[in-house]
Amino acid sequence: MATDSNIYPGERLDGDAGGEGNKPILIDFVRLWQRVIQYRYWIAAFLVSVIVTAVIITMLQTPYYRSTAQIEINRVDAGASQSAGEGDFVVEERDAQYYNTQYELLQTPSVAERVSDALNLARDPVFNDAFAGSDSEVGEQRIITILLDSVTITPIRNSNLVDIGVSSPDAALSAEIANAWAEQFLEMNYEKRFGDTILARERLEGQLAEMRVQLEQSEAQLNEFASDNEIIVIDTTSEAGESGRSTILANQLEAMSSALADATIRRISAQSALQSRNADRGGQRVSIQQRIAETEAELANLRTTLGPAHPSVLAQEAELRSLRASLDNAGSDAREERQAAYQQALAEEQELRARYEAAKSQYLGQQGRGVGYGILEREVDTNRQIYDALLQRYNELGLVGTGRNNMALVEQARRAPGPYTPSLPRNLAIAFGLGLVGVVGFVYVSDMLDQTVRDPDEVARQFGLRLLGLIPDASDMPIEDALLDKHSALSEAYASARVAMQLLPDETPTKSLMLTSSRPAEGKSVSSVALAKSFAEVGERTVLVDLDLRRRGVSQILSMNPSDIGIARYLSGTAEAPTLRHQEEHGFDFIGSNSNAKNPVTLLSSPKLAVLLRDLAKNYDRIVVDGPPVLGLADAIELSRMVDGVVYVVEANSGTNRAIRLALSRLRGASANIIGGILTKLDERNAAYGYGYGYGYGYAYEPKT
């Protein structure tokens, strides 16, 4: 049977106080589908109404025509060049910025204003009729707003092409505006790039003339200052090839300093030779000849570099004459020769020193005047740089002024053959999609609001109850017939529940069982009769006690004899013992209640009930108690303390999960031993969960008690 897979002998379930059990499933798609089937006619009517509404709206909408013009935009660098460290990413980012700027410029009010002026839309009857709905003229600001709302700029991916789409109620007007939009944007771009070139060149011409005069004046002042102060500047080149500038006086001072150093060295050498006593005569002549050769070579070099009139050249010539004279007198006394050489070197040194000091004084005086010369020279350099920059910019503007536009019209807009909106297929698809969204929302919300048990697994998952049995809805046949027929689906379902109870662990006492539920009419009384009958059929001595003193559901099902003494009279003390009657057709004994008790809680808490249950336990293998519902009553709480176990009955597709959790919480708070639950009245709504094994048979439930 289908219930076998849901029986878990010996299993211990969680979910004590809260009764939550395992974590609930967030979305139960099977349950939602069952909800769709339940409301299928309402859902179909809603979808049909949505589609009909979409058709009506489509027919009432004004048709719009779209025409598209296409332009090409090529990026132009505004004098920027890629640096050595600039990567491809920077270039791409710069390109993206440029193109995005152009796309935004295409949608500016300035372009719309140019289009309006070019087409004279304020006086265009077609435009006014299309957007104003009458022959009255549309205001300028309103025209710009209409144009901006009508234009769509669409860049074509991975290309430099841009589509300019215009939609309006008139096909010819759409094409005309699209073409005008493209043309005006191209003209505006050309004017932005080249329109100010002539004005800029004229302005630069005036600046160049003014700068030329300043440059000439500063150069004249510099030359005049140099002439007045005898400052002569020459260009020089160092041995390393570096160029520079210096004055002639500075060069002369440097040469005299070098010559003075050489004369000083010669004087010191002659003085050393004069003080020497053992000079070799022959060696002296050789030394003089060697010095003559060196001096002649140095003199030739100086004549080449400094000229024949240079002081250094004259000094070298004098030294050469002295050396030759010394060579001629080499035969005289060595002492006289050394003395004469010393005197000659000393005279040369003194003469060069005097010239050096004079040149130095002149140079220092010129240094003071050089500050003014430097100021004038820097002014000349600054004016020349400004003039060169203006001249270069002037030449660049001359080249740009003859350039071409970096944008071009690729394709003109053509008149649309038909309207693009409204589109009936698109509107139907949108309406159907919105309808489905509404249906899904309705189904989901209605399922959220419906907290009934649909999936039998929820008994364990949400309430922490061991699922003992699944009972089908058998309301299409009398209850007596369904219970007496051993082969009916109802009897087999309760037999399965009885097996589940028999297979519970030995440490779980189940000799006395009370059946209860959250509220009346959930199948508790019928389940009590059916389980008692099933236990009796397998040979257990079974007694069924009706302790639902308020409604007496079992007593009504079994048609209790009015003459029998009921349990209420016994508990109230008006009878010594209740009537114990054997039910032949069911096979169990029965203690009923033939009157409604006014104080059932007091009666159920009487010690007589505990004594009665102990006595019954001595004579019977199984005691089945039909208890009252839990919610709102204290009867079931009192009874739960007197029995071994409680079987909780849950009606499928009815009631609320909140009520079940609250009832179970009350029982657990009273330390009741809840051994499991039975799910009753399963029908086709539960078949999708795999629990519909021919639930076509049924029984008439007890009166709503």
ZAMARGU-4260 file (C-alpha; in steps of 0.2 Angstrom, whole numbers, plus 5000, padded with zeros to 4 digits):
<rodrens>
0) 5000/5000/5000 | 5005/5018/4997 | 5006/5022/5016 | 5020/5009/5019 | 5033/5021/5013
5) 5028/5033/5026 | 5029/5022/5041 | 5046/5023/5051 | 5046/5010/5065 | 5058/5015/5079
10) 5061/5032/5072 | 5063/5047/5084 | 5058/5064/5077 | 5063/5081/5082 | 5052/5096/5086
15) 5048/5097/5104 | 5041/5113/5110 | 5039/5122/5094 | 5034/5107/5084 | 5043/5113/5068
20) 5053/5097/5064 | 5064/5099/5049 | 5066/5115/5040 | 5051/5118/5028 | 5052/5119/5010
25) 5052/5137/5004 | 5042/5134/4987 | 5032/5118/4984 | 5029/5118/4966 | 5018/5103/4966
30) 5007/5112/4979 | 5007/5127/4968 | 5002/5117/4952 | 4987/5110/4962 | 4982/5127/4966
35) 4982/5131/4948 | 4971/5117/4944 | 4959/5122/4958 | 4957/5140/4951 | 4960/5135/4932
40) 4943/5142/4927 | 4946/5159/4935 | 4964/5159/4928 | 4958/5155/4911 | 4945/5169/4912
45) 4958/5181/4918 | 4970/5178/4904 | 4956/5179/4891 | 4951/5196/4898 | 4969/5202/4898
50) 4971/5197/4880 | 4955/5205/4875 | 4960/5221/4884 | 4977/5221/4874 | 4968/5219/4858
55) 4956/5234/4862 | 4971/5245/4867 | 4980/5241/4851 | 4966/5246/4841 | 4964/5262/4850
60) 4982/5267/4849 | 4988/5280/4836 | 5000/5272/4823 | 5018/5278/4823 | 5030/5277/4809
65) 5049/5276/4811 | 5063/5282/4799 | 5081/5280/4802 | 5096/5290/4795 | 5114/5283/4797
70) 5130/5293/4800 | 5148/5289/4803 | 5158/5296/4817 | 5177/5295/4816 | 5188/5300/4831
75) 5200/5315/4828 | 5214/5318/4841 | 5214/5336/4846 | 5233/5338/4845 | 5235/5324/4858
80) 5248/5310/4855 | 5251/5294/4864 | 5265/5295/4877 | 5278/5281/4878 | 5270/5274/4893
85) 5252/5275/4888 | 5244/5258/4885 | 5230/5252/4874 | 5218/5253/4889 | 5220/5272/4890
90) 5218/5274/4871 | 5202/5264/4872 | 5195/5274/4887 | 5199/5290/4878 | 5190/5283/4862
95) 5175/5278/4872 | 5174/5295/4881 | 5174/5304/4864 | 5160/5293/4856 | 5149/5294/4871
100) 5151/5313/4871 | 5145/5313/4852 | 5130/5302/4857 | 5125/5314/4870 | 5128/5329/4859
105) 5116/5321/4846 | 5102/5322/4859 | 5104/5340/4865 | 5091/5353/4863 | 5103/5364/4852
110) 5102/5351/4838 | 5083/5350/4840 | 5082/5369/4839 | 5093/5369/4823 | 5081/5356/4815
115) 5066/5366/4820 | 5073/5381/4812 | 5079/5372/4796 | 5062/5364/4793 | 5052/5379/4800
120) 5042/5366/4810 | 5032/5380/4820 | 5023/5384/4803 | 5023/5366/4796 | 5004/5361/4795
125) 5009/5342/4794 | 5019/5344/4810 | 5006/5354/4819 | 4992/5342/4814 | 5002/5327/4819
130) 5007/5333/4837 | 4995/5347/4841 | 4980/5338/4834 | 4974/5354/4826 | 4979/5368/4814
135) 4985/5378/4829 | 5004/5381/4830 | 5015/5373/4842 | 5026/5383/4853 | 5045/5383/4851
140) 5049/5375/4867 | 5035/5362/4864 | 5043/5358/4847 | 5060/5355/4855 | 5052/5343/4868
145) 5043/5334/4855 | 5058/5332/4844 | 5069/5325/4858 | 5055/5313/4863 | 5054/5307/4845
150) 5072/5304/4842 | 5081/5288/4846 | 5100/5287/4845 | 5107/5270/4843 | 5126/5267/4841
155) 5129/5251/4830 | 5140/5240/4840 | 5159/5237/4835 | 5158/5251/4822 | 5158/5270/4820
160) 5140/5270/4813 | 5126/5278/4822 | 5107/5277/4818 | 5096/5292/4821 | 5078/5286/4822
165) 5063/5297/4822 | 5045/5291/4825 | 5030/5301/4822 | 5012/5299/4816 | 5017/5304/4799
170) 5029/5293/4788 | 5035/5307/4777 | 5038/5318/4792 | 5048/5305/4801 | 5060/5303/4786
175) 5061/5322/4784 | 5065/5325/4803 | 5078/5311/4803 | 5087/5318/4788 | 5087/5335/4795
180) 5093/5329/4811 | 5108/5321/4803 | 5112/5336/4792 | 5111/5348/4806 | 5122/5338/4818
185) 5136/5336/4804 | 5135/5355/4801 | 5136/5359/4819 | 5151/5348/4821 | 5160/5356/4806
190) 5157/5373/4813 | 5163/5368/4830 | 5179/5362/4822 | 5182/5375/4808 | 5170/5389/4810
195) 5181/5399/4821 | 5197/5397/4812 | 5197/5413/4802 | 5193/5423/4817 | 5207/5415/4827
200) 5220/5418/4812 | 5215/5436/4812 | 5217/5438/4830 | 5234/5429/4829 | 5240/5440/4815
205) 5237/5455/4826 | 5246/5447/4841 | 5261/5442/4829 | 5263/5460/4823 | 5263/5467/4841
210) 5275/5453/4847 | 5287/5457/4832 | 5288/5475/4837 | 5292/5470/4855 | 5305/5458/4849
215) 5314/5471/4838 | 5314/5483/4852 | 5321/5471/4865 | 5335/5466/4853 | 5339/5484/4849
220) 5340/5488/4868 | 5352/5473/4870 | 5364/5478/4856 | 5364/5496/4862 | 5369/5491/4880
225) 5382/5479/4873 | 5390/5493/4863 | 5390/5506/4877 | 5398/5494/4888 | 5410/5486/4876
230) 5403/5469/4879 | 5407/5457/4864 | 5399/5440/4866 | 5405/5425/4855 | 5399/5408/4853
235) 5411/5394/4859 | 5413/5375/4857 | 5421/5365/4871 | 5432/5350/4868 | 5416/5339/4872
240) 5407/5347/4858 | 5395/5357/4869 | 5391/5374/4863 | 5391/5390/4874 | 5393/5409/4874
245) 5406/5420/4882 | 5414/5437/4881 | 5431/5441/4872 | 5437/5449/4888 | 5434/5433/4898
250) 5443/5423/4885 | 5458/5435/4886 | 5458/5434/4904 | 5458/5415/4904 | 5473/5415/4891
255) 5483/5427/4902 | 5480/5416/4917 | 5487/5401/4908 | 5502/5411/4901 | 5506/5418/4918
260) 5506/5401/4926 | 5518/5395/4912 | 5530/5410/4915 | 5529/5407/4934 | 5535/5389/4931
265) 5549/5395/4920 | 5555/5408/4933 | 5555/5395/4946 | 5565/5383/4935 | 5578/5397/4931
270) 5579/5401/4949 | 5582/5383/4953 | 5595/5381/4940 | 5604/5397/4946 | 5606/5390/4963
275) 5613/5374/4957 | 5632/5374/4958 | 5637/5358/4948 | 5628/5361/4932 | 5635/5352/4918
280) 5639/5363/4904 | 5636/5351/4890 | 5620/5346/4898 | 5615/5365/4899 | 5616/5367/4880
285) 5606/5351/4877 | 5593/5357/4889 | 5592/5374/4880 | 5591/5366/4863 | 5577/5355/4870
290) 5568/5370/4877 | 5570/5380/4861 | 5562/5365/4852 | 5547/5364/4864 | 5545/5383/4864
295) 5545/5384/4844 | 5531/5370/4844 | 5521/5379/4857 | 5523/5395/4848 | 5517/5388/4832
300) 5501/5381/4841 | 5497/5397/4849 | 5499/5407/4832 | 5486/5395/4825 | 5474/5396/4839
305) 5476/5414/4846 | 5484/5424/4831 | 5501/5433/4830 | 5496/5448/4840 | 5490/5439/4855
310) 5499/5442/4872 | 5503/5424/4874 | 5511/5423/4857 | 5521/5438/4860 | 5527/5431/4876
315) 5532/5415/4868 | 5542/5424/4854 | 5551/5434/4868 | 5555/5417/4877 | 5561/5410/4861
320) 5573/5424/4857 | 5579/5423/4875 | 5583/5404/4873 | 5592/5407/4857 | 5602/5420/4864
325) 5606/5409/4879 | 5611/5395/4867 | 5623/5407/4858 | 5631/5412/4875 | 5632/5394/4881
330) 5650/5394/4880 | 5652/5408/4893 | 5652/5406/4911 | 5638/5394/4917 | 5634/5406/4931
335) 5631/5421/4920 | 5620/5411/4909 | 5609/5405/4923 | 5608/5422/4930 | 5603/5429/4914
340) 5590/5416/4911 | 5583/5419/4928 | 5582/5438/4925 | 5573/5435/4909 | 5560/5423/4916
345) 5557/5435/4931 | 5555/5450/4919 | 5542/5440/4908 | 5533/5434/4924 | 5531/5452/4930
350) 5526/5459/4913 | 5512/5445/4911 | 5506/5448/4929 | 5504/5466/4926 | 5494/5463/4911
355) 5484/5449/4920 | 5480/5461/4934 | 5474/5475/4921 | 5463/5462/4912 | 5456/5456/4928
360) 5451/5473/4934 | 5443/5476/4917 | 5433/5460/4918 | 5427/5463/4936 | 5420/5480/4930
365) 5412/5471/4915 | 5404/5458/4927 | 5394/5472/4936 | 5387/5478/4919 | 5384/5460/4914
370) 5369/5459/4926 | 5359/5472/4915 | 5365/5463/4899 | 5358/5447/4906 | 5341/5454/4910
375) 5340/5462/4892 | 5345/5445/4885 | 5332/5435/4894 | 5319/5448/4889 | 5324/5445/4871
380) 5323/5426/4873 | 5306/5427/4880 | 5299/5438/4867 | 5307/5427/4853 | 5299/5411/4861
385) 5282/5419/4862 | 5283/5425/4844 | 5288/5407/4838 | 5274/5399/4847 | 5261/5411/4840
390) 5269/5409/4823 | 5267/5390/4824 | 5249/5391/4830 | 5245/5402/4815 | 5252/5390/4803
395) 5242/5376/4811 | 5226/5385/4810 | 5230/5388/4791 | 5231/5369/4789 | 5215/5365/4799
400) 5205/5378/4790 | 5207/5367/4774 | 5202/5351/4783 | 5188/5339/4781 | 5173/5335/4792
405) 5177/5319/4803 | 5158/5314/4801 | 5148/5309/4786 | 5131/5305/4781 | 5131/5286/4776
410) 5112/5283/4772 | 5097/5295/4772 | 5081/5291/4780 | 5067/5283/4769 | 5049/5284/4771
415) 5043/5269/4782 | 5031/5257/4772 | 5021/5254/4788 | 5019/5258/4806 | 5030/5250/4819
420) 5019/5253/4833 | 5006/5248/4839 | 5011/5229/4836 | 4997/5217/4840 | 5009/5202/4842
425) 5020/5212/4853 | 5006/5218/4863 | 4998/5201/4865 | 5015/5194/4870 | 5017/5208/4883
430) 4999/5206/4889 | 5001/5187/4890 | 5017/5189/4900 | 5009/5201/4912 | 4994/5190/4914
435) 5006/5175/4918 | 5015/5186/4931 | 4998/5190/4939 | 4993/5172/4939 | 5009/5167/4947
440) 5007/5181/4960 | 4989/5176/4963 | 4993/5157/4965 | 5008/5161/4976 | 4999/5173/4987
445) 4984/5162/4989 | 4995/5147/4993 | 5003/5157/5006 | 4987/5162/5014 | 4981/5144/5013
450) 4990/5135/5027 | 4982/5118/5025 | 4991/5102/5024 | 4993/5096/5006 | 5009/5086/5006
455) 5008/5072/5019 | 5027/5074/5022 | 5022/5091/5030 | 5016/5081/5045 | 5034/5076/5049
460) 5042/5091/5041 | 5032/5105/5049 | 5025/5097/5065 | 5038/5084/5070 | 5025/5070/5070
465) 5029/5052/5064 | 5017/5049/5050 | 5007/5033/5055 | 4993/5033/5042 | 4985/5041/5027
470) 4967/5040/5026 | 4957/5043/5010 | 4942/5053/5008 | 4927/5041/5007 | 4912/5053/5008
475) 4903/5045/4993 | 4897/5029/5004 | 4890/5026/5021 | 4903/5025/5035 | 4896/5008/5041
480) 4898/5000/5025 | 4916/5007/5023 | 4921/5001/5040 | 4913/4984/5038 | 4921/4980/5021
485) 4938/4974/5025 | 4943/4977/5007 | 4938/4995/5006 | 4951/5008/5004 | 4946/5015/5021
490) 4949/4998/5030 | 4965/4995/5021 | 4972/5013/5026 | 4967/5011/5044 | 4975/4993/5044
495) 4991/5001/5038 | 4990/5014/5052 | 4987/5000/5065 | 5003/4991/5058 | 5013/5006/5060
500) 5008/5007/5078 | 5012/4989/5081 | 5029/4991/5074 | 5034/5005/5086 | 5048/5002/5097
505) 5045/4991/5112 | 5050/5006/5124 | 5035/5016/5117 | 5020/5011/5127 | 5004/5010/5116
510) 4992/5000/5126 | 4980/5014/5129 | 4979/5027/5115 | 4970/5043/5114 | 4965/5051/5097
515) 4963/5069/5097 | 4964/5084/5084 | 4965/5102/5083 | 4946/5105/5080 | 4930/5095/5078
520) 4926/5086/5061 | 4944/5081/5057 | 4940/5062/5057 | 4945/5059/5074 | 4930/5049/5080
525) 4929/5038/5064 | 4948/5035/5066 | 4945/5029/5084 | 4931/5017/5078 | 4942/5011/5063
530) 4958/5008/5073 | 4948/4999/5087 | 4940/4987/5074 | 4957/4985/5065 | 4966/4980/5082
535) 4951/4968/5085 | 4953/4960/5068 | 4971/4954/5072 | 4965/4946/5088 | 4968/4959/5101
540) 4956/4961/5115 | 4951/4979/5112 | 4939/4992/5120 | 4934/5009/5113 | 4929/5022/5126
545) 4920/5038/5121 | 4928/5052/5131 | 4923/5066/5120 | 4909/5071/5133 | 4904/5087/5123
550) 4900/5080/5106 | 4899/5061/5108 | 4905/5057/5090 | 4909/5039/5093 | 4892/5036/5102
555) 4883/5043/5088 | 4892/5033/5075 | 4889/5016/5084 | 4871/5021/5089 | 4873/5019/5108
560) 4858/5011/5116 | 4849/5024/5126 | 4846/5012/5141 | 4865/5010/5143 | 4874/5019/5157
565) 4886/5031/5149 | 4904/5036/5155 | 4898/5053/5160 | 4885/5046/5173 | 4899/5035/5180
570) 4911/5049/5182 | 4898/5060/5190 | 4894/5047/5203 | 4876/5043/5198 | 4880/5025/5192
575) 4891/5012/5199 | 4899/5007/5183 | 4897/5011/5164 | 4889/4999/5152 | 4902/4989/5143
580) 4893/4983/5127 | 4901/4971/5114 | 4900/4977/5096 | 4898/4961/5086 | 4900/4968/5069
585) 4916/4977/5073 | 4923/4964/5086 | 4927/4976/5100 | 4919/4982/5117 | 4913/4999/5119
590) 4909/5011/5133 | 4899/5026/5126 | 4891/5042/5132 | 4873/5045/5130 | 4872/5063/5137
595) 4881/5079/5135 | 4891/5083/5151 | 4890/5101/5158 | 4907/5100/5166 | 4918/5088/5156
600) 4934/5095/5163 | 4929/5091/5181 | 4923/5074/5176 | 4939/5069/5166 | 4950/5074/5181
605) 4940/5063/5192 | 4950/5048/5200 | 4937/5037/5194 | 4943/5038/5176 | 4960/5033/5181
610) 4953/5018/5191 | 4942/5013/5176 | 4957/5014/5164 | 4968/5003/5175 | 4954/4991/5177
615) 4952/4990/5158 | 4971/4988/5156 | 4970/4972/5166 | 4957/4964/5154 | 4961/4971/5137
620) 4976/4971/5126 | 4972/4988/5118 | 4962/5003/5125 | 4957/5016/5111 | 4950/5032/5118
625) 4941/5045/5108 | 4946/5061/5115 | 4940/5079/5113 | 4949/5092/5102 | 4963/5102/5109
630) 4961/5120/5104 | 4950/5130/5116 | 4947/5115/5128 | 4957/5108/5143 | 4949/5091/5141
635) 4962/5083/5129 | 4976/5090/5141 | 4969/5081/5156 | 4966/5065/5146 | 4984/5065/5139
640) 4991/5062/5156 | 4981/5046/5159 | 4985/5037/5143 | 5001/5029/5136 | 5001/5038/5120
645) 4992/5051/5109 | 4988/5049/5091 | 4985/5066/5083 | 4973/5067/5069 | 4975/5080/5055
650) 4963/5084/5041 | 4971/5087/5024 | 4966/5102/5014 | 4958/5110/5029 | 4962/5120/5045
655) 4978/5130/5047 | 4996/5125/5051 | 4996/5138/5065 | 4982/5130/5074 | 4990/5113/5073
660) 5006/5119/5080 | 4997/5128/5094 | 4988/5112/5098 | 5004/5101/5098 | 5013/5114/5108
665) 4999/5113/5122 | 5000/5094/5122 | 5019/5094/5123 | 5018/5107/5136 | 5008/5094/5146
670) 5021/5081/5143 | 5010/5071/5133 | 5017/5056/5124 | 5013/5060/5105 | 5017/5044/5096
675) 5012/5051/5079 | 4999/5058/5067 | 4986/5052/5055 | 4982/5062/5040 | 4963/5060/5035
680) 4952/5065/5020 | 4965/5064/5007 | 4957/5067/4989 | 4963/5071/4972 | 4972/5087/4977
685) 4984/5076/4986 | 4987/5064/4972 | 5000/5074/4964 | 5011/5070/4979 | 5011/5051/4976
690) 4998/5047/4989 | 4983/5043/4978 | 4981/5024/4977 | 4963/5023/4971 | 4955/5034/4984
695) 4939/5033/4976 | 4930/5024/4990 | 4925/5033/5006 | 4914/5034/5020 | 4902/5047/5028
700) 4911/5055/5042 | 4903/5058/5058 | 4892/5073/5061 | 4902/5089/5062 | 4906/5087/5081
</rodrens>
